[in-house]
Amino acid sequence: MPARRPGSDRAISPPPGLSGNLNDGLIGDWVEYARFGNDSMEHVNPRSPFVLDTRELNRRAGTKRDYQREMPAPVQLGLDMIGVPEGTPLALTVRLESVTEGILATGTVTGEVAGECGRCLNGFRDGLAVDFMELFAYRDSNTEETTDADEIPRLEGDLLDLEPVVRDAVVLSLPLTPLCQPDCAGLCPQCGERLDDLPAGHGHEQLDPRWAALAERFGADGSSATGDGAPSTTDNEE
């Protein structure tokens, strides 16, 4: 009968070289394949520039290798008001080091972000440089047995996928309220123009609300109004 992944109703195709019958003496291989055999193909794209092959490290603690990659930014790398536009270049520098429990990835991702200022609403661009460090646990290691996959990522066979790590590092580094410049003055509350583009001392004359009804009735240019548009409060003396 076909094998099924634990917790799933989906049948798993038999691995190459194994019979489809669970009673043919190969049940141990079937169980191992049902747990892990298809995971790499489902979760990791070997052709992705974020995916690195760790076979050269050979699980020898202390073995290191440096990588440099350039790739287009994936979709939705950022927040609502700021992020890395899809397809813009990202540069990735990473060192992989074999440790007892897995592979330690330490690196930096650089690129450019585009955002909308939270004060003046102008668009702007800025440089991005974010450091990251993440342990990828070996299969059957103590770390894998004592942690969840959403806490510590796992190696998929010999493959290591850095995209979720880079995504988390970039998103967490972005401000919730981005600014085009630290001292952005924002918008004028009366006319809505950007204050940094207006002359110093810019302002709007405010009509005394006590005269608002008269001003509305007689108009700003009425004979009873002063030069500034408000009714005169000065009495004429004989």
Contacts in CASP RR format, 6 or more apart in sequence:
PFRMAT RR
TARGET T0000
AUTHOR 0000-0000-0000
METHOD contacts of the structure
MODEL  1
MPARRPGSDRAISPPPGLSGNLNDGLIGDWVEYARFGNDSMEHVNPRSPF
VLDTRELNRRAGTKRDYQREMPAPVQLGLDMIGVPEGTPLALTVRLESVT
EGILATGTVTGEVAGECGRCLNGFRDGLAVDFMELFAYRDSNTEETTDAD
EIPRLEGDLLDLEPVVRDAVVLSLPLTPLCQPDCAGLCPQCGERLDDLPA
GHGHEQLDPRWAALAERFGADGSSATGDGAPSTTDNEE
1 21 0 8 1.000
1 22 0 8 1.000
2 11 0 8 1.000
2 12 0 8 1.000
2 13 0 8 1.000
2 14 0 8 1.000
2 20 0 8 1.000
3 11 0 8 1.000
3 12 0 8 1.000
3 14 0 8 1.000
3 20 0 8 1.000
3 22 0 8 1.000
3 30 0 8 1.000
3 33 0 8 1.000
3 34 0 8 1.000
4 10 0 8 1.000
4 11 0 8 1.000
4 12 0 8 1.000
4 34 0 8 1.000
5 12 0 8 1.000
5 34 0 8 1.000
5 35 0 8 1.000
5 38 0 8 1.000
6 34 0 8 1.000
6 35 0 8 1.000
12 33 0 8 1.000
12 34 0 8 1.000
12 38 0 8 1.000
14 20 0 8 1.000
14 30 0 8 1.000
14 33 0 8 1.000
15 29 0 8 1.000
15 33 0 8 1.000
15 37 0 8 1.000
18 26 0 8 1.000
18 29 0 8 1.000
18 30 0 8 1.000
18 33 0 8 1.000
19 26 0 8 1.000
20 30 0 8 1.000
22 30 0 8 1.000
36 139 0 8 1.000
36 157 0 8 1.000
39 156 0 8 1.000
40 156 0 8 1.000
40 157 0 8 1.000
40 159 0 8 1.000
43 156 0 8 1.000
43 161 0 8 1.000
44 51 0 8 1.000
44 156 0 8 1.000
44 159 0 8 1.000
44 161 0 8 1.000
45 51 0 8 1.000
46 53 0 8 1.000
46 159 0 8 1.000
48 161 0 8 1.000
48 163 0 8 1.000
49 69 0 8 1.000
49 70 0 8 1.000
49 71 0 8 1.000
49 92 0 8 1.000
50 69 0 8 1.000
50 71 0 8 1.000
50 92 0 8 1.000
50 161 0 8 1.000
50 162 0 8 1.000
50 163 0 8 1.000
50 166 0 8 1.000
51 159 0 8 1.000
51 160 0 8 1.000
51 161 0 8 1.000
51 162 0 8 1.000
51 163 0 8 1.000
52 67 0 8 1.000
52 94 0 8 1.000
52 96 0 8 1.000
52 159 0 8 1.000
52 160 0 8 1.000
52 162 0 8 1.000
53 158 0 8 1.000
53 159 0 8 1.000
53 160 0 8 1.000
54 96 0 8 1.000
54 98 0 8 1.000
54 103 0 8 1.000
54 155 0 8 1.000
54 158 0 8 1.000
54 159 0 8 1.000
54 160 0 8 1.000
55 158 0 8 1.000
56 63 0 8 1.000
56 65 0 8 1.000
57 63 0 8 1.000
57 64 0 8 1.000
57 65 0 8 1.000
57 96 0 8 1.000
57 97 0 8 1.000
57 98 0 8 1.000
57 103 0 8 1.000
58 98 0 8 1.000
59 98 0 8 1.000
59 102 0 8 1.000
59 138 0 8 1.000
60 98 0 8 1.000
61 98 0 8 1.000
61 99 0 8 1.000
61 100 0 8 1.000
62 97 0 8 1.000
62 98 0 8 1.000
62 99 0 8 1.000
63 97 0 8 1.000
63 98 0 8 1.000
64 95 0 8 1.000
64 96 0 8 1.000
64 97 0 8 1.000
64 98 0 8 1.000
65 95 0 8 1.000
65 96 0 8 1.000
66 93 0 8 1.000
66 94 0 8 1.000
66 95 0 8 1.000
66 96 0 8 1.000
67 92 0 8 1.000
67 93 0 8 1.000
67 94 0 8 1.000
67 95 0 8 1.000
67 96 0 8 1.000
68 91 0 8 1.000
68 92 0 8 1.000
68 93 0 8 1.000
68 94 0 8 1.000
69 91 0 8 1.000
69 92 0 8 1.000
69 94 0 8 1.000
70 89 0 8 1.000
70 90 0 8 1.000
70 91 0 8 1.000
70 92 0 8 1.000
71 89 0 8 1.000
71 90 0 8 1.000
71 92 0 8 1.000
72 86 0 8 1.000
72 87 0 8 1.000
72 88 0 8 1.000
72 89 0 8 1.000
72 90 0 8 1.000
73 84 0 8 1.000
73 85 0 8 1.000
73 86 0 8 1.000
73 87 0 8 1.000
73 88 0 8 1.000
73 89 0 8 1.000
73 90 0 8 1.000
73 111 0 8 1.000
74 86 0 8 1.000
74 87 0 8 1.000
74 163 0 8 1.000
74 167 0 8 1.000
75 86 0 8 1.000
76 86 0 8 1.000
77 83 0 8 1.000
77 84 0 8 1.000
77 86 0 8 1.000
77 167 0 8 1.000
77 170 0 8 1.000
77 171 0 8 1.000
78 84 0 8 1.000
78 113 0 8 1.000
78 170 0 8 1.000
78 171 0 8 1.000
78 174 0 8 1.000
79 171 0 8 1.000
79 174 0 8 1.000
79 176 0 8 1.000
81 115 0 8 1.000
81 116 0 8 1.000
81 118 0 8 1.000
81 177 0 8 1.000
81 178 0 8 1.000
82 113 0 8 1.000
82 114 0 8 1.000
82 115 0 8 1.000
82 116 0 8 1.000
82 174 0 8 1.000
82 175 0 8 1.000
82 178 0 8 1.000
83 113 0 8 1.000
83 114 0 8 1.000
83 115 0 8 1.000
83 170 0 8 1.000
83 174 0 8 1.000
84 90 0 8 1.000
84 111 0 8 1.000
84 112 0 8 1.000
84 113 0 8 1.000
84 114 0 8 1.000
84 128 0 8 1.000
84 170 0 8 1.000
85 112 0 8 1.000
85 114 0 8 1.000
88 111 0 8 1.000
88 112 0 8 1.000
89 111 0 8 1.000
89 112 0 8 1.000
90 109 0 8 1.000
90 110 0 8 1.000
90 111 0 8 1.000
90 166 0 8 1.000
91 109 0 8 1.000
91 110 0 8 1.000
91 111 0 8 1.000
92 107 0 8 1.000
92 108 0 8 1.000
92 109 0 8 1.000
92 162 0 8 1.000
92 166 0 8 1.000
93 107 0 8 1.000
93 108 0 8 1.000
93 109 0 8 1.000
94 105 0 8 1.000
94 106 0 8 1.000
94 107 0 8 1.000
94 108 0 8 1.000
94 162 0 8 1.000
95 105 0 8 1.000
95 106 0 8 1.000
95 107 0 8 1.000
96 103 0 8 1.000
96 104 0 8 1.000
96 105 0 8 1.000
96 160 0 8 1.000
97 103 0 8 1.000
97 104 0 8 1.000
97 106 0 8 1.000
98 104 0 8 1.000
99 135 0 8 1.000
100 141 0 8 1.000
101 135 0 8 1.000
101 137 0 8 1.000
101 138 0 8 1.000
101 141 0 8 1.000
101 142 0 8 1.000
101 143 0 8 1.000
102 135 0 8 1.000
102 136 0 8 1.000
102 137 0 8 1.000
102 138 0 8 1.000
102 141 0 8 1.000
102 143 0 8 1.000
102 155 0 8 1.000
103 135 0 8 1.000
103 136 0 8 1.000
103 138 0 8 1.000
103 155 0 8 1.000
103 160 0 8 1.000
104 133 0 8 1.000
104 134 0 8 1.000
104 135 0 8 1.000
104 136 0 8 1.000
105 132 0 8 1.000
105 133 0 8 1.000
105 134 0 8 1.000
105 135 0 8 1.000
105 136 0 8 1.000
105 160 0 8 1.000
105 162 0 8 1.000
105 165 0 8 1.000
106 131 0 8 1.000
106 132 0 8 1.000
106 133 0 8 1.000
107 131 0 8 1.000
107 132 0 8 1.000
107 133 0 8 1.000
108 129 0 8 1.000
108 130 0 8 1.000
108 131 0 8 1.000
108 132 0 8 1.000
109 128 0 8 1.000
109 129 0 8 1.000
109 130 0 8 1.000
109 132 0 8 1.000
109 166 0 8 1.000
109 169 0 8 1.000
109 170 0 8 1.000
110 127 0 8 1.000
110 128 0 8 1.000
110 129 0 8 1.000
110 130 0 8 1.000
111 127 0 8 1.000
111 128 0 8 1.000
111 129 0 8 1.000
112 125 0 8 1.000
112 126 0 8 1.000
112 127 0 8 1.000
112 128 0 8 1.000
113 125 0 8 1.000
113 126 0 8 1.000
113 127 0 8 1.000
113 128 0 8 1.000
113 174 0 8 1.000
114 123 0 8 1.000
114 124 0 8 1.000
114 125 0 8 1.000
115 123 0 8 1.000
115 124 0 8 1.000
115 125 0 8 1.000
115 126 0 8 1.000
115 178 0 8 1.000
116 122 0 8 1.000
116 123 0 8 1.000
116 124 0 8 1.000
116 178 0 8 1.000
117 123 0 8 1.000
117 124 0 8 1.000
117 178 0 8 1.000
117 179 0 8 1.000
117 180 0 8 1.000
117 184 0 8 1.000
117 186 0 8 1.000
118 177 0 8 1.000
118 178 0 8 1.000
118 179 0 8 1.000
119 179 0 8 1.000
119 180 0 8 1.000
119 184 0 8 1.000
119 185 0 8 1.000
119 186 0 8 1.000
119 187 0 8 1.000
120 180 0 8 1.000
120 184 0 8 1.000
120 185 0 8 1.000
120 186 0 8 1.000
120 187 0 8 1.000
120 194 0 8 1.000
120 195 0 8 1.000
120 196 0 8 1.000
121 187 0 8 1.000
122 180 0 8 1.000
122 194 0 8 1.000
123 180 0 8 1.000
124 178 0 8 1.000
124 180 0 8 1.000
128 170 0 8 1.000
128 173 0 8 1.000
130 169 0 8 1.000
130 170 0 8 1.000
130 173 0 8 1.000
131 169 0 8 1.000
132 165 0 8 1.000
132 166 0 8 1.000
132 168 0 8 1.000
132 169 0 8 1.000
134 153 0 8 1.000
134 162 0 8 1.000
134 165 0 8 1.000
135 143 0 8 1.000
135 152 0 8 1.000
135 153 0 8 1.000
136 152 0 8 1.000
136 153 0 8 1.000
136 154 0 8 1.000
136 155 0 8 1.000
136 160 0 8 1.000
137 143 0 8 1.000
137 144 0 8 1.000
137 147 0 8 1.000
137 152 0 8 1.000
137 153 0 8 1.000
137 154 0 8 1.000
137 155 0 8 1.000
138 144 0 8 1.000
138 155 0 8 1.000
139 154 0 8 1.000
139 155 0 8 1.000
139 157 0 8 1.000
143 152 0 8 1.000
144 152 0 8 1.000
144 154 0 8 1.000
153 161 0 8 1.000
153 164 0 8 1.000
153 165 0 8 1.000
184 196 0 8 1.000
185 194 0 8 1.000
185 195 0 8 1.000
185 196 0 8 1.000
186 194 0 8 1.000
186 195 0 8 1.000
186 196 0 8 1.000
187 193 0 8 1.000
187 194 0 8 1.000
187 195 0 8 1.000
188 194 0 8 1.000
188 195 0 8 1.000
188 198 0 8 1.000
188 202 0 8 1.000
188 203 0 8 1.000
188 204 0 8 1.000
190 203 0 8 1.000
190 204 0 8 1.000
191 204 0 8 1.000
195 202 0 8 1.000
205 228 0 8 1.000
207 215 0 8 1.000
207 229 0 8 1.000
207 230 0 8 1.000
208 230 0 8 1.000
211 230 0 8 1.000
211 231 0 8 1.000
214 224 0 8 1.000
214 231 0 8 1.000
215 225 0 8 1.000
215 229 0 8 1.000
215 230 0 8 1.000
215 231 0 8 1.000
218 224 0 8 1.000
218 225 0 8 1.000
218 231 0 8 1.000
219 225 0 8 1.000
219 229 0 8 1.000
220 229 0 8 1.000
221 229 0 8 1.000
224 231 0 8 1.000
224 232 0 8 1.000
225 231 0 8 1.000
225 232 0 8 1.000
226 232 0 8 1.000
END
